[in-house]
Amino acid sequence: MKNKQHFGGKIVWITGASSGIGEALARKLDEAGAQLVLSSDEPEPLEEVRRSLAGASRHLALPLDLAEHHTLPAKAQEVLGLFGRVDILFNNGGIGFRALARNTLLEVDRRIMDVDYFGHVALTKAVLPSMLARRGGHIVVTSSVMGLMAAPWRSAYCAAKHALVGFFDTLRAEIWADNIRITIICPAAVATKISFNALTGTGEKYGRMSELLASGISPEACAREMLEAVRKGRREAVVGKGAPVFGVYLRRFLPGLYFRMLRRAKVL
């Protein structure tokens, strides 16, 4: 009931909507009566998700590639032309990474940053003027607990997620008076297939399910907590359970112990 009251009738744009957390968000927001723009770089799965929703006819599947920054202003204009506004933008798309920093090609670091950081910044900048013009909107960013701490074999991913936190914390301070809210979500382990498509240091796909992710919360549970954080207007929300969540607070309050433990951490 609370979700219907808050999200019903809202125009909501979700990136990374063809699977995982993005798909789960789409299903819950469809149930709440939102009108959705669903985006990812997988056109066929994206359209399958749209067709499977109860309110499929009121939603739009709009494929895009977050790494193709120059295409995003036109995508935003297409959405604004069709719907007139974007009430909530979920910057949720992204790719994972698994490799030692010393074995990672610089082009792979750039690819991760292009998708996981610059893609969200570019899309936000394309949508933001319309929010400023009508003095309203909510920008939601899926960062990670890796945006608040570090872990071995995650250098490029941690860098992009830390950058997201820095950029959107700053943007929040700059636009708070314009009645635009920003919520940064930092999930811990979520049982998605992101590790299958994660890039290795040479740019190949990792192709394996992470044990940590397999033991994590479901995408549906993550989406539920995300929507609660958005509804409450929270600045930041750590979502999940277990060691990764504990690590965030250990890094913050006992950094010496955290860094000693980090040296012994295994690949997750």
C-alpha positions in Angstrom: 0.0 0.0 0.0 2.8 2.5 0.9 4.6 1.8 -2.4 1.3 2.4 -4.4 0.8 5.7 -2.6 4.4 6.8 -3.3 5.1 5.4 -6.7 1.7 5.1 -8.3 1.5 7.2 -11.4 5.2 8.2 -11.3 7.4 8.0 -14.4 10.3 5.8 -13.4 13.4 5.1 -15.6 15.4 2.0 -14.6 18.7 1.0 -16.2 20.0 -2.5 -16.0 16.3 -3.6 -16.1 16.7 -6.8 -18.1 17.8 -9.0 -15.1 18.8 -9.0 -11.5 18.1 -6.0 -9.3 16.8 -3.9 -12.1 14.2 -6.6 -13.2 13.1 -7.0 -9.5 12.7 -3.2 -9.2 10.6 -3.2 -12.4 8.3 -5.9 -11.1 7.7 -4.1 -7.8 7.2 -0.7 -9.4 4.8 -2.3 -11.9 2.8 -3.6 -9.0 2.8 -0.2 -7.4 1.3 1.4 -10.5 4.3 3.3 -11.8 4.8 3.9 -15.5 8.2 2.5 -16.4 11.0 3.1 -18.9 13.1 -0.1 -18.9 16.7 0.1 -20.3 19.6 -2.2 -20.7 22.0 -3.2 -23.5 20.1 -6.5 -24.0 17.1 -5.7 -26.2 15.4 -9.1 -26.3 15.6 -9.9 -22.6 14.5 -6.3 -21.9 11.4 -6.7 -24.0 10.7 -10.1 -22.4 10.7 -8.4 -19.0 8.4 -5.6 -20.3 5.9 -8.1 -21.8 5.8 -10.1 -18.5 4.7 -7.2 -16.4 1.0 -6.8 -15.6 1.0 -3.3 -16.9 3.1 -4.0 -19.9 1.1 -1.7 -22.2 2.0 1.4 -20.2 5.7 0.7 -20.1 8.5 1.3 -22.6 11.5 -0.9 -23.3 14.3 1.4 -24.4 17.6 -0.3 -25.1 20.8 1.7 -24.5 24.5 1.1 -23.9 25.8 3.1 -20.9 29.3 3.1 -22.4 27.9 5.0 -25.4 27.8 8.3 -23.6 27.1 10.4 -26.7 23.8 8.5 -27.3 22.3 9.2 -23.9 21.1 12.8 -24.4 19.0 11.7 -27.4 17.6 8.8 -25.3 16.6 11.2 -22.6 14.9 13.5 -25.1 13.0 10.5 -26.4 11.7 9.6 -23.0 10.8 13.2 -22.2 9.1 13.6 -25.5 6.9 10.5 -24.8 6.2 11.0 -21.1 6.9 14.6 -20.4 9.0 14.1 -17.4 11.1 11.6 -15.3 10.0 11.5 -11.7 12.6 8.9 -10.6 15.8 7.8 -12.3 17.3 4.5 -11.1 20.9 4.5 -12.2 21.2 0.7 -11.8 23.0 -0.8 -14.8 26.6 -1.9 -14.6 29.2 -4.7 -15.0 31.4 -6.5 -12.5 35.1 -7.1 -12.4 37.4 -9.9 -11.1 41.2 -9.6 -11.4 44.3 -8.5 -9.7 45.1 -4.8 -10.4 48.6 -5.6 -11.5 47.2 -8.0 -14.2 44.5 -5.7 -15.5 44.9 -3.9 -18.8 44.2 -0.2 -18.6 41.6 -0.5 -21.3 39.6 -2.8 -18.9 39.8 -0.2 -16.1 38.5 2.3 -18.6 35.7 0.0 -19.7 34.5 -0.5 -16.1 34.6 3.3 -15.5 32.8 4.1 -18.7 29.9 1.8 -17.8 29.8 1.9 -14.0 30.6 5.5 -13.5 30.6 7.8 -16.6 27.4 6.1 -17.9 25.4 7.0 -14.9 26.9 10.5 -14.8 26.1 11.1 -18.5 22.5 9.8 -18.2 21.9 11.9 -15.0 23.2 15.0 -16.8 20.9 14.3 -19.7 17.8 14.1 -17.4 18.8 16.6 -14.7 17.8 19.8 -16.7 14.2 18.7 -16.9 14.1 18.0 -13.2 15.6 21.4 -12.4 13.1 23.1 -14.7 10.2 21.7 -12.8 11.9 21.7 -9.5 11.3 18.1 -8.6 12.7 14.6 -9.0 14.5 11.8 -7.4 17.8 10.2 -8.6 18.7 6.8 -7.2 22.2 5.3 -7.7 23.1 1.7 -7.2 26.6 1.9 -5.9 27.8 -1.0 -3.7 29.4 -1.7 -0.4 32.5 -1.7 -2.6 31.9 2.0 -3.0 32.4 2.4 0.8 35.4 0.0 1.3 37.7 -2.2 -0.8 38.3 -5.8 -1.6 41.0 -7.8 -3.4 40.3 -8.5 -7.1 37.9 -5.6 -7.3 40.1 -2.6 -8.0 38.3 -1.2 -11.1 34.9 -2.0 -9.7 35.7 -0.4 -6.3 37.1 2.7 -8.1 33.9 3.2 -10.2 31.7 2.7 -7.2 33.7 5.0 -5.0 33.5 7.6 -7.8 29.7 7.3 -7.9 29.5 8.0 -4.2 31.7 11.0 -4.5 29.9 12.5 -7.5 26.4 12.0 -6.3 27.1 13.2 -2.7 28.5 16.4 -4.2 25.5 16.7 -6.6 23.1 16.3 -3.7 24.7 19.2 -1.9 24.4 21.4 -5.1 20.8 20.7 -5.9 19.0 20.1 -2.6 17.4 23.6 -2.8 15.8 22.6 -6.1 13.7 19.9 -4.5 15.6 17.1 -6.1 16.5 14.1 -3.9 19.4 11.7 -4.3 19.6 8.3 -2.7 22.7 6.1 -3.0 22.1 2.4 -2.5 25.1 0.3 -1.4 24.1 -3.4 -1.8 26.3 -6.1 -0.2 26.0 -9.6 -1.7 22.9 -10.0 -3.9 22.2 -13.4 -5.7 22.4 -12.1 -9.3 24.5 -13.3 -12.2 26.7 -10.3 -12.3 29.9 -12.3 -11.7 29.1 -14.4 -14.9 29.4 -11.3 -17.0 32.2 -9.6 -14.9 35.3 -8.7 -16.8 38.7 -10.2 -16.1 41.9 -8.3 -16.4 42.2 -9.1 -20.1 38.5 -8.1 -20.8 37.2 -11.7 -21.0 34.1 -12.8 -19.1 34.7 -14.3 -15.6 32.0 -16.8 -16.3 31.5 -18.2 -12.8 29.0 -17.7 -10.0 30.6 -16.1 -6.9 30.1 -18.1 -3.7 29.5 -14.9 -1.8 26.8 -13.7 -4.3 25.2 -17.1 -4.3 24.7 -16.8 -0.5 23.4 -13.3 -0.7 19.9 -11.8 -0.5 17.6 -12.2 -3.4 17.1 -9.4 -6.0 13.5 -9.2 -4.8 14.7 -8.5 -1.2 17.2 -6.0 -2.4 14.6 -4.2 -4.5 12.2 -4.1 -1.6 14.8 -2.4 0.7 15.8 0.0 -2.1 12.2 1.1 -2.6 11.8 1.6 1.1 14.9 3.8 1.2 13.6 5.8 -1.8 10.2 6.2 -0.2 11.7 7.5 3.0 14.1 9.9 1.1 17.2 8.4 2.6 20.6 9.8 1.5 22.3 6.4 1.7 21.3 2.9 2.4 23.5 -0.2 2.9 21.4 -3.2 1.8 22.1 -6.8 2.6 23.6 -8.9 5.3 26.8 -10.7 6.6 30.5 -9.9 6.3 30.3 -7.3 3.6 28.0 -5.1 5.6 30.1 -5.7 8.7 33.1 -4.6 6.6 31.6 -1.2 5.9 31.4 -0.3 9.6 34.7 -1.9 10.4 36.4 0.3 7.8 34.7 3.3 9.2 35.3 2.8 12.9 38.3 0.4 13.1 40.3 1.0 10.0 43.5 -0.5 11.4 41.8 -3.8 12.0 40.0 -3.6 8.7 43.2 -3.2 6.7 44.9 -6.1 8.5 41.9 -8.3 7.8 41.9 -7.2 4.1 45.4 -8.5 3.6 44.2 -12.0 4.4 40.9 -11.8 2.5 40.3 -14.4 -0.2 38.7 -13.8 -3.6 35.0 -13.4 -3.2 
